[in-house]
């Protein structure tokens, strides 16, 4: 008769990186990227922005400098030859400001769409070719679409982020991480609404930059001379026969 396997000690199970207690933070260092802010990393499970899961950033209004929160991570990813995708951003990205922050402009791809934001994000995540996918869906995105995006992001190495309005803070979401942001003239207030592990007990005030986007005539205008090098790489569609 074969010997029965020895029981696994509870302490050994709790020591695993993919298991966490409700009163502690999850610890998955291999699945995160440092935010560039030590005080914020101390509040994020694994010590950084999570990969392999959806993150939501809730803002009262867009383009107040909130994207600078992700700049150190995006710069790190692009310098490692990772591609970055911005899906339906609200303003024209200011390429000189991005480059000054360390992001390689040639690794930045802009996806212009209004009605197919969720579908576009899902396809970008599933293709596996992007290190980060950031998107600005409108209020019409529903729970089903959010679940599909979480499934598409789960287990993949990409940083997947959605920027949504602060009004959805009370609505349930499958995103493992939800962060509320508010800016004043001096700093960006960061409050973690949801994370894997114990609830956050305090807000953080971090420096920010408001020059990453340049207002245009339309909130959906995202192409410009500073990013024309990307457009030149996309072959024109063949004319219909």
N, C-alpha and C positions, 0 to 999 in steps of 0.2 A: 504494500500500500504506500502510495506517495505521501510524503510528509506535508502537512498543511503549511502554507506560507505563514511566516511570523507576522503578527499584527504590526501595522505602522504606528509608531508613537505619535501622539497628537502634536508634540513639540516639533517633530520633523515635518509634519504637514504644515504647521503654521510658519515654519521657516522658509517655505517655498515662496518665490517672488510673485507667483500668480494667485496666492491666497492671502487674504487680509481679514483682520477682525474689524467689526463695526466701529470700534473705538480707536482705531489706528488708521494711518494712511497706507494705501497700497504701495508696494515697492517694486517697480519694474524698470530699473535703470536702462536696460537694453532696449526698451520700447519708448523712450522719451528723448527729447532734445532739450538741453538747458535753455531757459528763457533769456538768459543774460542778466537777470535781476536776482541776486542771491536770496533776498528776502521773499521774492515770489516763488522761487524754486523750493524754498522750505515749506510752502503751503501747497505745492502741487504733488500729487502722488507720483513716486518715482523720481522726484526732483527735477521736473521739467515738463514741457508741453507733451502730451501723449500722442504717440503714433498708434495706428491700428484702432482708432476710435474717433467718433465725431466730437468736436468741441464747438460750443456755441458762445458767441460774444454778443451781449445784449447792450445796445446803446440807445440813448434818448434821441440822438440825431447823429447822422453820419458825418465823417470827415472832420472831426474835432481833434484829431491826433491819435485816435484809438489804435490805428494800425501800427504805430511805432512800437507798440507792446510786443509785436511779433518780429520786428526788424532784426534783432540779433540772431534769432533762430533762422529766419529766411536768408540772411546773409551767409550764415554758416552752411546752409544747404546748397545755396547757389555756388559758393566757392568750392564745394565738393562736387561740382558739375551736375547738381540736381536741377531739374526743371521746375519752375514755379508757375502755377496757373491762377489767374484772377478771372473769375467768372462774373460778369455783369457788375463790375465795380461802379460806384455811384458817380465818380469824377474821373477826369483824365489823369492817369498816373504821372507824376512829375519825375521823369527819369533822372535828372541830375541829383535830386534829393535821395532817390533810391540808391544811386551809385555812391553818393557820399556816405551813405549808411552802410556800405559794404556789399550791397546786392549787385550781382553781375547782370546788367540790363539784358545782355544777350540770352540769358537763361529765363527771361520773363515772357510769358505768353498771355495774351489778352483774349478772352472769349467773349464776344459780343452777342448777347441774347437777352430777351425779356421774358418770354413765356416758357422757355425750356431750361431754366436754371438748374432745377433738381436733376433732370435727365442728363444735362451736360456734366454736372458734378459726378454723377454716378458712373458715366462712361469714362471720365478722366481717372477716377479711382480704380475702376476695373481694368483699365489698360495697363496699369502698373508702371507707367513711364514718367510719373511726376513725383517729386519729393514733397511737394506741398500743393494743396488745392484750396483756395480761398474763394468763397462765393457770397453774394448778396442777394438772396431770394426775397421776393416781395411777400406781402401778408398772406398770399393765397396758398403758400406751401402748407400741406396738411400733414397729419400724423402719419399717414401711410407713406408719404414721400420721405419724411424724416426717418422712418424705420428702414426704408430701402437704402438710404444713405449710410445709416449706421452699419447695416449689413455689408455694404460695399466697402466701407472703411475698415471694418473689423479684421484684424490679423494682417493688415497690409502696412508697409513701412512708411506710408505717406502721412503728412500732417494735414488733417482735414478740418477746415474751419468754416463755420457759417456766421455771418454778421446779420443779426436780426434786431428788431425794435425792442425797446425795453418793455413795451406793453405785453409781451408774451411771457414775461417772467413767471407768472402764475400758472401758465399752461404746462402740462406734463410734456416731457421730451425724452426720447431714448438716448440722447447724448450723454455719455458718462461725465462730461465736464461742461458746466455752464458758468459763465463769468459775466457779471454786470459791470459796465464801465460808465464813468461820468467824468467830464473834464472841466477844469476851471482855467484861469490864466497861468497857474503855477504848476499844476500837476494833474495826473490822471488817477482818479480814484478807482481801485480795483477791488471788487467784492466777489468772492467765489460762492455762487449759489448752490452748486452741486458738484461733488467730487466723490471718487471712490474712497470710502472711509468716513471718519468722523466729520461732522459739519465744520466749516471754517468759523472761527469765532471773531475775526477782525477783518477790517478793510485795510488796504495798502494804498499809499500815495506814491506814485512813481513819476519820473520825468517823462515828457513826451514831446513829439515834434508834430506840428500841424502842416508841414510843407510837403507831405508825400503825395497829395492830390492837388491838382490845379483846377479850379472851377472852370467849366466850359458853358456853352450856350444850352446844352442839354445834359440832363443828369445821366444819360446813357452814352455820351460821347467818350470813347475811350481810346481812339486812335489819334496819333499826332506825330509830328516830325521826329520827336525824341525817340520814338519807338518804331520808326519806319524800317529799321534794319530787320525787324521780325516779319513785317509784312512782305519784304522782298524775298524772304525764304519760302513763302507759300506760293506754289505754282498756280497760275490762273486756271480756272476750270475750262475744260475743252468745250468748244461751242457745240450745241446740239446739231445732229445731222439733219 
